[in-house]
Amino acid sequence: MSGPPPAVAAVRSSVRRVLSDLPRGTTALVACSGGADSLALAGAAAFEAPKLGITAGGVTVDHGLQEGSGDRAEKVAEVLRGLGLDPVRAVAVRVGGGGGPEAAARRARYDALDEALAEHAPAVVLLGHTLDDQAETVLLGLARGSGARSLAGMAPRTGDYLRPLLDLDRATVREACSLMGLSPWEDPHNRDPRFARSRVRHEALPALESTLGPGIAAALARTAALLRSDADTLDALADTLHEQAREGAADGSLAVAPLERAEPSLRTRVLRRAALEAGCPAGALSARHVRELDRLVTAWRGQAHIDLPAGIRGRRAAGRVRFER
């Protein structure tokens, strides 16, 4: 008896490897937009999870940004139920806040997924990011000049969020989707040049492939994997420095003295973390912002304040770096 086509086998194998590490009784919720990548993930999870004692469910999020998005979300939910996933939820969210439309939609989406995790605990969320998504993430990090953590890209697992398809290229995953008999919906935002990721996907990466030859996406993904281990080590050291600089302060401010003695790679990590905790959107906080915060520690000349995204200000007072609205 012949097995499934290679593309389907590859997707199922990747999903099986991730699910087999989960305790029996865990609910694996596929975050599904209706696109080819997440549909292929849903199909593979529906096939593999029951054999491993894992409950496979699904969540589709209606961002309300396009006409008819609510009906489309319900249709995606119907497809997931048709695959045998249970529980399945279609969740409507309100997109708003600072940091641009992409960042706002992402925040709203993850808030909804966090709620689903809590409702079905013990649970994990499976995300359909592919090797190509990883390459795009690395290029966006390079463009922002955000440092090693951004260049490390997306991790295979972040807390309760798992990315089983991160080692598979988009072409393989989409072929698998087609071979599973699933009909994806293509979000027009994915081709909208107003969005940075769309420009990277349809302009920057093809230009690099044309100029430097094929294999750029895979090379960028390998670079991310290599950097991730280094970044994890530095982040662990920065956690210790962060605790020392906080000194138990409840307002999120940082003592200057331990920061002054620290290595720059650790100090800037702590400053970036503090700015994020103060409310700066990750996508809007650039290397320039962190550099100016660093000057409050290393080149203090009585500067009034540093303007940060989302109306946050960083200032130095009484031997501490403080973050205020």
C-alpha positions as CSV (number, residue, x, y, z in Angstrom):
1,M,0.0,0.0,0.0
2,S,1.4,3.4,-1.0
3,G,1.7,6.2,1.5
4,P,0.5,9.8,1.2
5,P,2.1,12.1,-1.4
6,P,5.5,13.5,-0.2
7,A,4.2,17.0,0.6
8,V,1.3,15.6,2.7
9,A,3.7,13.2,4.4
10,A,6.1,16.0,5.2
11,V,3.4,18.2,6.8
12,R,1.9,15.3,8.8
13,S,5.4,14.2,10.0
14,S,6.1,17.7,11.3
15,V,2.8,17.9,13.1
16,R,3.2,14.4,14.5
17,R,6.7,15.2,15.9
18,V,5.3,18.3,17.8
19,L,2.1,16.6,19.0
20,S,4.0,13.5,20.3
21,D,5.8,15.7,22.8
22,L,2.5,16.8,24.4
23,P,0.9,15.1,27.4
24,R,-2.1,12.9,26.6
25,G,-5.3,14.9,27.2
26,T,-3.9,18.2,25.9
27,T,-6.0,20.2,23.5
28,A,-4.1,21.4,20.4
29,L,-5.9,24.4,18.9
30,V,-5.0,25.2,15.3
31,A,-5.1,28.9,14.7
32,C,-6.6,28.9,11.2
33,S,-7.1,32.0,9.0
34,G,-8.5,29.9,6.1
35,G,-5.2,30.3,4.2
36,A,-3.3,27.4,2.7
37,D,-0.7,27.1,5.4
38,S,-3.1,27.0,8.3
39,L,-5.6,24.7,6.5
40,A,-2.8,22.2,5.7
41,L,-1.8,22.4,9.4
42,A,-5.5,21.8,10.4
43,G,-5.8,18.8,8.1
44,A,-2.6,17.2,9.4
45,A,-3.6,17.8,13.1
46,A,-7.0,16.3,12.5
47,F,-5.2,13.2,11.0
48,E,-2.4,12.8,13.6
49,A,-3.9,14.0,16.9
50,P,-6.4,11.2,17.6
51,K,-3.6,8.6,17.2
52,L,-1.7,10.3,20.0
53,G,-4.5,10.9,22.5
54,I,-4.5,14.6,21.7
55,T,-7.7,16.6,21.2
56,A,-7.4,18.7,18.1
57,G,-9.5,21.8,17.9
58,G,-9.4,25.1,16.0
59,V,-9.8,28.8,16.4
60,T,-10.4,31.3,13.6
61,V,-10.3,35.0,14.3
62,D,-12.4,37.6,12.6
63,H,-10.5,40.9,12.7
64,G,-13.5,42.8,11.2
65,L,-11.2,44.6,8.8
66,Q,-13.0,43.5,5.6
67,E,-16.6,43.4,4.4
68,G,-18.0,39.9,5.0
69,S,-15.2,38.9,7.3
70,G,-17.7,37.5,9.9
71,D,-19.3,35.2,7.3
72,R,-15.9,34.1,6.1
73,A,-14.8,33.2,9.6
74,E,-17.9,31.0,10.1
75,K,-17.1,29.2,6.8
76,V,-13.6,28.5,8.0
77,A,-15.0,27.2,11.2
78,E,-17.3,24.9,9.2
79,V,-14.3,23.6,7.3
80,L,-12.5,22.8,10.5
81,R,-15.5,21.0,11.9
82,G,-15.7,19.1,8.6
83,L,-12.1,17.9,9.2
84,G,-13.2,16.5,12.6
85,L,-11.7,19.2,14.8
86,D,-13.6,19.8,18.0
87,P,-13.8,22.2,19.8
88,V,-13.9,24.9,17.1
89,R,-14.4,28.6,17.7
90,A,-14.9,31.6,15.5
91,V,-13.9,34.7,17.5
92,A,-14.6,38.3,16.5
93,V,-12.2,40.9,17.8
94,R,-11.8,44.7,17.7
95,V,-8.6,45.9,16.2
96,G,-7.2,49.2,17.6
97,G,-4.4,50.8,19.4
98,G,-1.0,52.1,18.3
99,G,1.8,50.6,16.4
100,G,0.2,50.4,13.0
101,P,-2.6,48.1,11.6
102,E,-0.4,45.0,11.4
103,A,0.7,45.2,15.0
104,A,-2.8,46.1,16.2
105,A,-4.3,43.1,14.4
106,R,-1.6,40.8,15.8
107,R,-2.3,42.0,19.3
108,A,-6.1,41.4,19.0
109,R,-5.5,38.0,17.4
110,Y,-3.2,36.8,20.2
111,D,-5.5,38.2,22.9
112,A,-8.3,35.9,21.4
113,L,-5.9,33.0,21.2
114,D,-4.9,33.5,24.8
115,E,-8.5,33.4,25.9
116,A,-9.0,30.1,23.9
117,L,-6.0,28.6,25.7
118,A,-7.4,29.5,29.1
119,E,-10.8,28.1,28.2
120,H,-9.5,24.8,27.0
121,A,-6.5,24.3,29.3
122,P,-4.4,22.3,29.3
123,A,-4.0,23.5,25.7
124,V,-1.5,24.7,23.1
125,V,-2.0,26.7,19.9
126,L,-0.6,25.5,16.7
127,L,0.5,28.2,14.3
128,G,1.0,27.7,10.5
129,H,4.2,29.7,10.1
130,T,6.6,28.3,7.5
131,L,10.2,28.6,6.6
132,D,9.3,31.4,4.2
133,D,7.5,33.3,7.0
134,Q,10.7,32.9,9.1
135,A,12.8,34.4,6.3
136,E,10.4,37.4,6.1
137,T,10.6,37.9,9.8
138,V,14.4,37.9,9.7
139,L,14.4,40.5,6.8
140,L,12.0,42.7,8.7
141,G,14.2,42.5,11.8
142,L,17.2,43.5,9.6
143,A,15.3,46.5,8.2
144,R,14.4,47.7,11.7
145,G,17.9,47.1,13.0
146,S,16.4,45.5,16.1
147,G,19.3,43.3,17.1
148,A,20.0,39.6,17.5
149,R,16.7,38.7,19.0
150,S,14.8,39.9,15.9
151,L,17.3,38.2,13.6
152,A,16.7,35.0,15.6
153,G,13.2,35.0,14.1
154,M,10.3,32.9,15.5
155,A,11.0,30.0,17.8
156,P,9.5,26.6,17.2
157,R,7.8,27.0,20.6
158,T,7.0,30.1,22.6
159,G,5.2,29.2,25.7
160,D,1.9,27.5,24.7
161,Y,2.4,28.5,21.0
162,L,3.9,25.9,18.7
163,R,5.0,26.2,15.1
164,P,5.2,22.7,13.6
165,L,5.8,23.8,10.0
166,L,8.7,26.2,10.6
167,D,11.2,23.9,8.8
168,L,8.9,23.4,5.7
169,D,8.9,25.9,2.8
170,R,5.6,27.5,1.8
171,A,5.5,25.7,-1.6
172,T,5.5,22.3,0.1
173,V,2.8,23.2,2.6
174,R,0.5,24.7,0.0
175,E,1.0,21.6,-2.2
176,A,-0.1,19.5,0.8
177,C,-3.1,21.7,1.2
178,S,-4.2,21.1,-2.4
179,L,-3.5,17.4,-2.1
180,M,-5.7,17.2,1.0
181,G,-8.5,18.6,-1.1
182,L,-8.8,21.8,0.9
183,S,-9.7,25.1,-0.8
184,P,-7.8,28.0,0.9
185,W,-8.9,31.6,1.1
186,E,-6.2,34.2,0.2
187,D,-6.3,37.3,2.4
188,P,-6.0,40.3,0.1
189,H,-4.0,42.0,2.8
190,N,-1.2,39.5,2.0
191,R,-0.7,41.3,-1.3
192,D,-1.4,44.8,-0.1
193,P,1.9,46.9,-0.5
194,R,0.8,49.1,2.4
195,F,2.0,46.3,4.7
196,A,5.7,45.8,5.3
197,R,5.5,42.0,5.3
198,S,3.6,42.0,2.0
199,R,6.4,44.1,0.4
200,V,9.0,41.7,1.8
201,R,7.1,38.7,0.5
202,H,6.4,39.9,-3.0
203,E,9.2,42.3,-3.7
204,A,12.2,42.0,-1.4
205,L,12.7,38.2,-1.2
206,P,12.1,37.7,-5.0
207,A,14.6,40.5,-5.7
208,L,17.2,38.8,-3.5
209,E,16.5,35.4,-5.1
210,S,16.9,37.0,-8.5
211,T,20.2,38.7,-7.6
212,L,21.9,36.2,-5.3
213,G,20.3,32.9,-6.6
214,P,17.8,30.5,-5.1
215,G,17.8,29.3,-1.5
216,I,17.7,32.8,0.2
217,A,14.7,31.9,2.4
218,A,16.3,28.7,3.6
219,A,19.6,30.5,4.3
220,L,17.8,33.2,6.3
221,A,16.0,30.6,8.3
222,R,19.3,28.8,9.1
223,T,20.8,32.1,10.2
224,A,17.8,32.6,12.6
225,A,18.3,29.1,14.1
226,L,22.0,29.8,14.7
227,L,21.4,33.2,16.3
228,R,18.5,31.9,18.5
229,S,20.8,29.9,20.8
230,D,23.1,32.9,21.3
231,A,20.2,35.2,21.9
232,D,18.7,32.8,24.5
233,T,22.0,32.8,26.4
234,L,22.2,36.6,26.4
235,D,18.6,37.0,27.4
236,A,19.1,34.7,30.4
237,L,22.0,36.9,31.5
238,A,19.9,40.0,30.8
239,D,17.1,38.7,33.1
240,T,19.6,38.7,36.0
241,L,20.6,42.2,35.2
242,H,17.0,43.3,34.9
243,E,16.3,42.0,38.4
244,Q,19.3,43.9,39.8
245,A,18.3,47.1,38.1
246,R,14.6,46.9,39.2
247,E,15.6,46.5,42.9
248,G,12.0,45.7,43.7
249,A,10.7,48.9,42.2
250,A,7.0,48.6,41.3
251,D,7.0,51.4,38.8
252,G,9.1,49.7,36.2
253,S,12.0,52.1,36.7
254,L,15.6,50.9,36.5
255,A,18.6,51.8,38.7
256,V,21.4,53.4,36.7
257,A,24.3,52.0,38.7
258,P,24.1,48.3,37.7
259,L,23.3,49.2,34.2
260,E,26.5,51.4,34.0
261,R,28.6,48.4,35.0
262,A,27.0,46.0,32.6
263,E,28.1,44.9,29.1
264,P,26.3,46.9,26.3
265,S,24.6,43.8,24.9
266,L,23.0,43.1,28.2
267,R,22.2,46.7,29.1
268,T,20.4,47.4,25.9
269,R,18.3,44.2,26.3
270,V,17.2,45.4,29.7
271,L,16.3,48.9,28.5
272,R,14.3,47.5,25.5
273,R,12.5,45.1,27.8
274,A,11.6,47.9,30.2
275,A,10.3,50.1,27.4
276,L,8.1,47.2,26.1
277,E,6.8,46.7,29.6
278,A,6.0,50.4,29.9
279,G,3.7,50.0,26.8
280,C,5.9,50.6,23.7
281,P,4.7,48.4,20.8
282,A,7.4,45.9,19.9
283,G,7.1,46.6,16.2
284,A,7.5,50.4,16.7
285,L,10.4,50.3,19.1
286,S,13.5,50.7,17.0
287,A,17.2,50.4,17.6
288,R,17.4,54.2,17.6
289,H,15.0,54.4,20.5
290,V,17.0,51.9,22.5
291,R,20.3,53.7,21.7
292,E,18.9,57.0,23.0
293,L,17.7,55.2,26.2
294,D,21.2,53.8,26.5
295,R,22.6,57.4,26.4
296,L,20.6,58.2,29.5
297,V,22.8,55.7,31.2
298,T,26.2,56.0,29.5
299,A,26.2,59.6,28.3
300,W,24.1,61.5,30.8
301,R,24.2,65.3,30.2
302,G,21.0,66.3,31.8
303,Q,18.8,65.4,28.8
304,A,15.1,66.2,29.5
305,H,13.6,63.0,28.1
306,I,13.5,60.5,25.2
307,D,10.3,60.2,23.1
308,L,9.3,56.6,22.6
309,P,6.5,55.0,20.6
310,A,2.9,55.1,22.0
311,G,3.4,58.3,23.8
312,I,5.9,56.9,26.3
313,R,8.8,59.0,27.5
314,G,12.0,57.8,29.1
315,R,13.8,60.1,31.5
316,R,16.6,59.9,34.1
317,A,15.9,61.1,37.5
318,A,17.3,60.4,41.0
319,G,19.6,57.8,39.6
320,R,17.0,55.8,37.8
321,V,15.7,55.5,34.3
322,R,11.9,56.0,34.4
323,F,9.2,55.5,31.8
324,E,6.2,57.8,31.8
325,R,3.2,58.6,29.6
